């Protein structure tokens, strides 16, 4: 993971806003397996586990760019409302509060 963390900023610039949605990995994997009609292999599960760690490190390193929604503790309605609010705030920052016509 340290190598990934060191090189992550060289891949491309970070977005102005990243909404990181956390969930129980096993629960999320179960939903995906049900949706796709197949089970994850051990390698695929490992990729998910490493991704969780990588995004947690990026969020910790760049708290001004990341907003976190923890789906283990909020409803989908709260998650949507929070995301909508953050996106509206970013739009207002980028446009000086001007609305698109």
Secondary structure, DSSP 8 states (H G I E B T S, - for coil): -HHHHHHHHHHS---S-EEEEE--HHHHHHHHHHHHTS---HHHHHHHHHHHHHHHHHHHHTTTTEEEEETTTS-HHHHHHHHHHHHHHHHHHHHTT----
